[in-house]
């Protein structure tokens, strides 16, 4: 009846009534603590009479608001509604009853003028409310917020009950949501009222309207709501605000209602879009709180997930087409919480993983759980063995039921937690990762991402047990898919990168895997594109260069020492041909900048890396003598240019033959290289073969026929040098044994001339003899070598530098060519040569000094001195008094009992015509008298002391001040020595 009469009123009449009511309400703004107005308005009373209502209601404020809303609802004029609704919203919002009245009127109006109401609320939010958000201490703003929230609640309720609202598209929803989120963000971090709950419930209601929330808006809602609820203090400490707008409530009740509202929000979102994508979307926003340092925040987040998943499993049926890879990541995050410090968190995380996997089963159409899942799900024992079995079954379920992409994301999640500050998570992640990798059938397509993740995480990992688990996991992958593993590790970074080496080391734990690694690197080393295909941007990632750099690093890695020895011959030929290739294509940058004796220096250019790898192959194995031999005759420098490269290979092969370095294996590789279609392989192969033909061991490893056929093949090569070297090899004594008799006869003839004191060109003759000795080395020269060595010893002090140089160098070869029968005689001669060689290192001629170092080391090796490798280091790189003193110590300590011989030989050099040699002799004698005085007392005789004193006395009046000072410094030592020495 009342509504019909309002409908029959004219628009003007309705407007006048609305203005009158609004005037009364505005005038009574200060008296809202009273439920009635303080005066009666005649026009209102007449209206009530017209509407057949009790005139006394004209003083009831709540009734006036209700009447205002009814008139607005029935008003046909949109402009009128907008005008008077705006007047209503402009009223004071200070008192709660007035806010309720305004909300009631707005709600009534919205049932028929929804768009107009919505527009005005949007305008209110953009103007007054958003301005109030910036004000922090203004009580008026708080009143406005409360009024806005009340109006939003009533509006939402009205829309939910109005069936026709589903036909509308409310484009203003995002703006209203932003206003609500603004209020929520300004809420104090305490539980004193129901504001949080109300805001979240309003958002839940709005989410049911059209259009659906866009992902960005949903993301904003989730972030704000989750933060507002999860960051609240633990319930027992939440009651810390005594000034509550609403009546005081129990904190626990407040919290439960607020959390329930949040759960409804999550359930509403998933109900709108029941798919695994939406599940992952929601979990993605909660995940941040799972990583919180605060237990109560992690626990709240897990409880939300648990309730959400339980709701999905029990009430919804997800779409089957969605299989997001992100699910694997989220399962990984939840699984790691099985080892959380909080027991309740552990329990919830277990349940969450179970529920997620049940959703996976549902999607795959599995009506019955797998046997593995059943074993894992019902296993709740804390016994270590049972815990291990539980993880084992869990890993099998993950592998069988997750997609490859999901399983990969799960693995990467475990990897990214290996460096976590939470050691419990680290340990569990490492254990699960190891179980996954050890499980047979690891997919090849996952290897790259896993190894890349491990490489990025390695710098952050401090735990030894986690590092060990990573090594074991890497080895497990290598055992199953070694080719893919090697290719991925090669592609990760430059071989010199610090954190790549642990991955290579891990693969060396299994000898067979280590062999496969080296074999694959050798294969990669041979992938050499022609020069025309090399681009500047491509060079840095050239596969052969990456393999080369890796081989260089592994040479100095103890875990690969045995494997390097096993692959010695292949690596050697590979490095030699690689170096030749790099010289061919011009990749020589940094070749001459590297300082070999600088321990902090690392080779930069590929050519230099290859050069150092070639040296390192000998230095790091038991064949360091080969490296030393070539080093001391400056043979490594021959490898720097293509023109001298073959000579360098020849000298290297000669040193290898001298020390019997892997003759059989290297010879076999060289014969294979001679058959290659690549000229560089032929060149390297023939240089090695022709030198090894002069080794007595060659005939033991390769038949005459095989060698003959190979050399004949070399004669047909396109390369002139290969043809010439092949012809030289065919002319060797090994291929023509009768030729050895002729050469021995010629050597005897030359020796007779060599022993003649008036021979005019001993240097030239020594070169010829050296060549003959080399040709006869496979057959041996017997006693002749001893005669030659003894004569050469006398030429060490010759006045001609070229004679000294030739004699010293030839002596180093002769003591090797004699054979086993006269080995002891050669050792005696070598022992006599050590002092002359030591002093010749100070020869003014640099060539003589270098040859002296070379032969000195060969003597030390023949005599089997101690500290031979250290001795070489001082000979090659040592400088100053420190190095000289070390050489002195190595020599003396390895020749106990020879002090009398050394002293008498040294005294002979005090009258040397070369001052540098004379000074070297004085230093040696002085050090011997000071450091080994007691030993000299034992090993010298009276005649030796007399000879010492006579030699010193001869220096008393020497014209050189240094010589006279030497006499003065050590004369008393000689006198004192005479008191202790017995006949």
URQUI-V123095 format. One record per pair of residues at least 12 apart in sequence whose C-alpha atoms are under 7 Angstrom apart, sorted by the first residue. I is the first residue (numbers start at 1). J is the second residue. If there is no record, write none. Layout:
i=I j=J
i=I j=J
This chain:
i=2 j=51
i=5 j=51
i=6 j=71
i=6 j=74
i=7 j=74
i=11 j=75
i=14 j=71
i=15 j=80
i=18 j=68
i=18 j=84
i=21 j=64
i=22 j=88
i=26 j=91
i=29 j=92
i=32 j=95
i=35 j=60
i=35 j=61
i=36 j=59
i=36 j=60
i=36 j=61
i=37 j=59
i=37 j=60
i=37 j=61
i=40 j=58
i=40 j=59
i=44 j=58
i=45 j=58
i=62 j=101
i=65 j=101
i=65 j=102
i=65 j=105
i=66 j=104
i=66 j=105
i=68 j=105
i=69 j=105
i=69 j=106
i=69 j=108
i=69 j=109
i=70 j=108
i=70 j=109
i=72 j=109
i=73 j=108
i=73 j=109
i=73 j=111
i=73 j=112
i=73 j=113
i=82 j=116
i=88 j=102
i=93 j=143
i=93 j=144
i=93 j=147
i=94 j=140
i=94 j=143
i=99 j=147
i=100 j=150
i=103 j=150
i=103 j=151
i=103 j=154
i=107 j=154
i=107 j=155
i=107 j=158
i=111 j=158
i=122 j=172
i=122 j=175
i=122 j=176
i=125 j=176
i=125 j=179
i=129 j=145
i=130 j=179
i=133 j=182
i=153 j=202
i=156 j=202
i=156 j=205
i=156 j=206
i=166 j=209
i=166 j=210
i=168 j=210
i=169 j=210
i=169 j=211
i=170 j=210
i=170 j=211
i=177 j=203
i=180 j=199
i=181 j=224
i=184 j=196
i=185 j=224
i=185 j=228
i=189 j=232
i=190 j=232
i=190 j=233
i=190 j=238
i=190 j=240
i=190 j=241
i=191 j=238
i=191 j=239
i=191 j=251
i=191 j=254
i=191 j=255
i=192 j=239
i=192 j=241
i=192 j=244
i=193 j=244
i=193 j=245
i=193 j=246
i=194 j=254
i=196 j=258
i=197 j=257
i=197 j=258
i=197 j=261
i=200 j=261
i=200 j=262
i=201 j=261
i=204 j=265
i=204 j=268
i=222 j=285
i=223 j=285
i=230 j=297
i=230 j=300
i=231 j=297
i=234 j=296
i=235 j=251
i=235 j=252
i=238 j=251
i=239 j=251
i=263 j=304
i=263 j=308
i=266 j=308
i=267 j=308
i=274 j=316
i=274 j=317
i=274 j=318
i=274 j=319
i=275 j=318
i=275 j=319
i=275 j=322
i=276 j=318
i=276 j=322
i=276 j=323
i=276 j=324
i=277 j=322
i=277 j=324
i=280 j=326
i=280 j=327
i=286 j=301
i=289 j=301
i=290 j=302
i=295 j=342
i=299 j=345
i=302 j=345
i=302 j=348
i=302 j=349
i=303 j=348
i=305 j=352
i=306 j=348
i=306 j=351
i=306 j=352
i=309 j=355
i=310 j=355
i=313 j=359
i=320 j=363
i=325 j=405
i=325 j=406
i=325 j=409
i=326 j=406
i=326 j=409
i=327 j=406
i=328 j=406
i=328 j=407
i=328 j=409
i=328 j=410
i=329 j=409
i=329 j=410
i=329 j=413
i=331 j=353
i=331 j=410
i=332 j=410
i=332 j=413
i=332 j=414
i=333 j=413
i=334 j=349
i=334 j=353
i=335 j=349
i=335 j=353
i=336 j=425
i=336 j=428
i=336 j=429
i=337 j=349
i=338 j=350
i=339 j=424
i=339 j=425
i=372 j=393
i=372 j=396
i=372 j=397
i=373 j=393
i=373 j=394
i=373 j=397
i=376 j=390
i=376 j=393
i=376 j=394
i=392 j=435
i=395 j=435
i=395 j=436
i=408 j=446
i=411 j=433
i=412 j=450
i=412 j=453
i=414 j=429
i=414 j=433
i=415 j=453
i=415 j=454
i=416 j=457
i=417 j=429
i=418 j=430
i=418 j=461
i=419 j=457
i=419 j=460
i=419 j=461
i=427 j=466
i=430 j=466
i=430 j=469
i=430 j=470
i=434 j=469
i=434 j=472
i=434 j=473
i=437 j=473
i=437 j=476
i=437 j=477
i=438 j=473
i=438 j=476
i=447 j=485
i=448 j=488
i=452 j=492
i=455 j=499
i=455 j=500
i=458 j=499
i=459 j=499
i=471 j=503
i=471 j=506
i=472 j=506
i=474 j=503
i=474 j=506
i=474 j=507
i=475 j=506
i=475 j=507
i=478 j=507
i=478 j=513
i=479 j=513
i=486 j=517
i=490 j=546
i=494 j=546
i=495 j=546
i=495 j=549
i=495 j=550
i=496 j=553
i=505 j=559
i=508 j=559
i=508 j=560
i=514 j=563
i=515 j=563
i=521 j=547
i=522 j=571
i=522 j=574
i=524 j=543
i=524 j=544
i=524 j=547
i=525 j=544
i=525 j=547
i=525 j=548
i=525 j=574
i=526 j=544
i=527 j=543
i=527 j=544
i=528 j=544
i=531 j=585
i=545 j=606
i=548 j=610
i=549 j=609
i=552 j=613
i=555 j=616
i=555 j=617
i=555 j=620
i=556 j=620
i=565 j=621
i=569 j=665
i=569 j=666
i=569 j=669
i=570 j=669
i=572 j=614
i=575 j=610
i=575 j=614
i=576 j=684
i=577 j=680
i=577 j=681
i=577 j=684
i=579 j=607
i=579 j=610
i=579 j=611
i=580 j=680
i=582 j=607
i=583 j=641
i=583 j=642
i=587 j=606
i=587 j=607
i=588 j=605
i=588 j=607
i=589 j=605
i=590 j=604
i=590 j=605
i=590 j=608
i=591 j=605
i=591 j=607
i=591 j=608
i=597 j=877
i=615 j=627
i=623 j=661
i=626 j=655
i=626 j=656
i=626 j=659
i=628 j=872
i=629 j=655
i=629 j=854
i=630 j=651
i=630 j=652
i=630 j=655
i=632 j=850
i=632 j=853
i=632 j=854
i=632 j=876
i=633 j=850
i=633 j=851
i=633 j=854
i=635 j=648
i=635 j=651
i=636 j=648
i=646 j=687
i=649 j=684
i=649 j=687
i=649 j=688
i=650 j=687
i=650 j=688
i=650 j=691
i=653 j=688
i=653 j=691
i=653 j=692
i=654 j=691
i=657 j=692
i=657 j=695
i=663 j=698
i=664 j=701
i=667 j=689
i=670 j=685
i=670 j=688
i=670 j=689
i=671 j=685
i=671 j=710
i=673 j=685
i=674 j=686
i=674 j=714
i=682 j=722
i=683 j=722
i=686 j=722
i=686 j=725
i=686 j=726
i=690 j=725
i=690 j=729
i=693 j=732
i=693 j=734
i=694 j=774
i=694 j=775
i=694 j=777
i=694 j=778
i=695 j=777
i=695 j=778
i=696 j=777
i=696 j=778
i=696 j=779
i=704 j=735
i=711 j=726
i=711 j=729
i=711 j=730
i=714 j=726
i=715 j=727
i=732 j=775
i=733 j=775
i=733 j=776
i=734 j=778
i=740 j=776
i=743 j=772
i=747 j=769
i=747 j=772
i=762 j=803
i=763 j=802
i=763 j=803
i=763 j=806
i=766 j=806
i=770 j=810
i=777 j=817
i=780 j=817
i=780 j=818
i=780 j=819
i=781 j=817
i=781 j=818
i=782 j=818
i=782 j=819
i=783 j=818
i=783 j=822
i=785 j=814
i=785 j=817
i=785 j=818
i=786 j=826
i=789 j=811
i=789 j=814
i=789 j=815
i=790 j=829
i=792 j=807
i=792 j=811
i=793 j=833
i=795 j=807
i=796 j=808
i=796 j=836
i=801 j=845
i=801 j=848
i=804 j=848
i=805 j=847
i=805 j=848
i=805 j=851
i=808 j=851
i=808 j=852
i=808 j=855
i=809 j=851
i=809 j=855
i=812 j=855
i=812 j=858
i=827 j=862
i=827 j=863
i=830 j=859
i=834 j=856
i=835 j=902
i=835 j=905
i=835 j=906
i=837 j=852
i=837 j=856
i=839 j=917
i=839 j=920
i=839 j=921
i=840 j=852
i=840 j=917
i=841 j=853
i=842 j=916
i=842 j=917
i=842 j=920
i=843 j=916
i=843 j=917
i=844 j=916
i=853 j=875
i=857 j=872
i=865 j=894
i=866 j=894
i=867 j=890
i=871 j=887
i=871 j=890
i=874 j=887
i=897 j=939
i=899 j=936
i=899 j=939
i=900 j=939
i=900 j=940
i=903 j=925
i=906 j=921
i=906 j=925
i=907 j=951
i=909 j=921
i=910 j=922
i=926 j=970
i=929 j=973
i=937 j=977
i=937 j=980
i=937 j=981
i=938 j=981
i=940 j=981
i=941 j=981
i=941 j=982
i=941 j=983
i=942 j=978
i=942 j=981
i=942 j=982
i=942 j=983
i=945 j=974
i=945 j=978
i=949 j=974
i=952 j=967
i=952 j=971
i=955 j=967
